[in-house]
Amino acid sequence: MTQAAELTTFQVEFSKLGEARFLSHLDLSRSMEFALRRCRVPMAFSSGFHPRPKIHFESALPLGWESERECMWLDFEADYPCRELHGRLEQTVPSCLNILRVQRVEKRSNSSETRIYQVEGLCVKNEAHSQLAAFGKSQSGEPCAEFCQKDGAQIFTLRYSAPKEEPPSLKKVLKALYEGEVPENFRVTRLVEARQ
């Protein structure tokens, strides 16, 4: 049986835009697993009666939300060329997903301690700044939740309050701003941090 120390880990970055926003997290996970099986790469599998490929995702996006960059990690039983894996994944994943980058990494880690969301179709009032203060501050002293207006959209920035704690979820932030009654028909895109 292959030991964990011998596995090679790859980080795969991909976008989930347009029609891909209608893929649930479970559908996304299955699609990636089927794509990897078609690639015929040396995936590592879990032990037990129902071995599964060792695939891990950074976080689950709610159905209907888009993302400029999502991450998943793959454990392989042997080394494999990153460029070859990138090319094979591009040919086998659903056409609505776009593989951005494949790189070898030492271990899984959160790609960022900050999550940035663009929200269109909601009107947030100025007093929201004081409501968001209730979510506390990060270790760097910045607010854990804040927003600004940009090109007619709301940009929400959510930060970790401690190294191993998740940032507040956007759903919780919106519920706090709208006192539990969040309007429908708004659009959310998770942005890469460089867009801030």
C-alpha positions in Angstrom: 0.0 0.0 0.0 1.4 3.5 -0.9 2.4 5.6 2.1 1.1 9.2 2.3 4.7 10.4 2.3 5.3 9.0 -1.1 2.4 10.7 -2.8 2.9 13.6 -5.2 0.4 16.5 -4.7 -0.8 18.8 -7.5 -2.8 22.0 -7.1 -5.2 22.6 -10.0 -6.7 26.1 -10.4 -9.8 26.4 -12.6 -12.5 29.0 -13.2 -16.2 28.3 -12.7 -18.0 30.9 -14.8 -21.1 31.2 -17.0 -23.0 27.9 -17.3 -20.6 26.3 -14.8 -22.3 28.1 -12.0 -25.2 25.7 -12.4 -22.9 22.8 -11.4 -23.5 21.8 -7.8 -20.4 21.0 -5.7 -21.3 17.3 -5.9 -21.7 17.5 -9.7 -18.3 19.3 -9.9 -16.6 16.7 -7.8 -18.0 13.9 -9.9 -17.1 15.7 -13.1 -13.5 16.1 -12.0 -13.3 12.5 -10.9 -14.6 11.2 -14.3 -12.3 13.6 -16.1 -9.3 12.2 -14.1 -10.3 8.6 -14.8 -10.4 9.4 -18.5 -7.0 11.1 -18.3 -5.5 7.7 -17.1 -3.1 9.4 -14.7 -1.6 7.6 -11.6 -4.2 8.8 -9.1 -3.9 7.7 -5.5 -7.0 6.1 -4.0 -8.4 5.8 -0.5 -8.4 2.4 1.2 -11.5 0.4 2.1 -14.3 -1.3 0.3 -15.1 1.7 -2.0 -11.7 3.3 -2.9 -12.1 6.9 -4.1 -9.6 9.1 -5.9 -7.8 11.4 -3.4 -9.3 14.8 -4.6 -9.8 17.7 -2.2 -11.5 21.1 -2.9 -10.7 24.4 -1.3 -14.4 25.2 -0.5 -17.8 24.6 -1.9 -19.5 27.4 -3.8 -23.3 27.7 -3.5 -25.2 26.7 -6.6 -25.5 29.7 -9.0 -22.4 31.4 -7.8 -19.4 31.9 -10.1 -15.7 32.0 -9.4 -12.7 33.4 -11.3 -10.4 30.9 -9.6 -11.1 27.7 -7.6 -8.6 25.2 -6.3 -8.5 21.5 -6.0 -5.7 19.2 -4.9 -4.9 15.8 -6.4 -2.7 13.1 -4.8 -0.8 10.9 -7.3 1.1 7.7 -6.6 3.9 8.8 -8.9 5.3 12.0 -10.3 3.7 13.4 -13.5 4.5 16.3 -15.8 2.4 19.4 -14.9 2.1 20.4 -18.5 0.8 17.0 -19.5 -1.7 16.9 -16.7 -2.9 20.4 -17.6 -3.4 19.4 -21.3 -5.2 16.2 -20.4 -7.6 17.9 -18.0 -8.4 20.6 -20.5 -9.5 17.9 -22.9 -11.6 15.9 -20.4 -13.3 18.3 -18.0 -16.7 19.8 -19.0 -16.4 22.6 -21.5 -17.9 25.1 -19.1 -14.8 24.7 -16.8 -11.5 26.3 -17.7 -8.2 24.9 -16.3 -6.0 27.9 -15.4 -2.9 26.4 -13.8 -1.5 23.1 -12.6 1.5 23.0 -10.2 3.2 20.5 -7.9 3.0 21.5 -4.2 4.4 20.1 -1.0 1.0 20.0 0.7 -2.6 21.3 0.5 -3.0 24.8 1.8 -5.6 27.6 1.5 -4.5 29.7 -1.5 -5.5 32.9 0.4 -6.6 34.1 3.8 -8.9 36.6 2.1 -12.0 35.9 0.0 -13.4 38.6 -2.3 -16.9 38.5 -3.8 -18.5 40.7 -6.4 -22.3 41.0 -5.8 -24.6 42.4 -8.5 -28.3 43.1 -8.1 -28.2 44.1 -4.4 -28.3 47.6 -2.9 -26.3 47.9 0.3 -26.8 51.0 2.4 -24.0 53.0 3.9 -24.8 52.0 7.5 -23.7 48.5 6.5 -20.1 49.4 7.5 -21.1 49.5 11.2 -23.1 46.3 10.8 -20.1 44.5 9.3 -17.9 45.6 12.2 -19.7 43.1 14.4 -17.8 40.3 12.5 -14.6 41.4 14.3 -11.1 42.0 13.1 -8.4 39.8 11.5 -5.0 39.3 13.2 -3.6 42.1 11.0 -6.2 44.5 12.5 -8.3 44.7 9.4 -12.1 44.1 9.5 -13.1 40.5 8.9 -15.9 41.8 6.7 -16.1 45.0 4.7 -17.5 46.2 1.4 -17.1 48.9 -1.2 -18.9 50.0 -4.4 -17.2 49.4 -7.7 -18.7 49.8 -11.2 -22.2 49.4 -9.9 -21.5 46.2 -8.0 -20.7 45.6 -4.3 -17.3 44.1 -3.5 -17.2 42.2 -0.2 -13.9 41.3 1.3 -13.9 38.6 4.0 -10.8 37.7 6.1 -9.8 35.0 8.6 -10.0 36.2 12.2 -7.4 33.5 13.2 -5.1 31.3 11.2 -7.3 28.1 11.3 -10.7 29.8 11.3 -12.7 30.3 8.1 -13.6 33.8 7.1 -17.3 34.7 7.7 -19.4 33.3 4.9 -20.9 35.7 2.4 -24.4 34.2 3.1 -24.0 35.1 6.9 -22.8 38.6 6.0 -25.8 39.2 3.7 -28.2 37.9 6.2 -26.8 40.3 8.8 -27.2 43.2 6.4 -30.7 42.3 5.4 -31.8 41.1 8.9 -32.4 37.5 7.5 -34.5 38.6 4.5 -31.9 38.5 1.7 -33.5 39.6 -1.7 -33.4 37.0 -4.5 -32.1 37.3 -8.1 -28.6 38.7 -7.3 -25.4 37.4 -8.9 -22.2 36.5 -7.0 -18.7 36.0 -8.4 -15.7 35.0 -6.3 -12.8 37.1 -7.5 -9.1 36.5 -7.3 -7.4 38.6 -4.6 -5.4 40.6 -7.1 -8.6 42.2 -8.4 -9.1 44.1 -5.1 
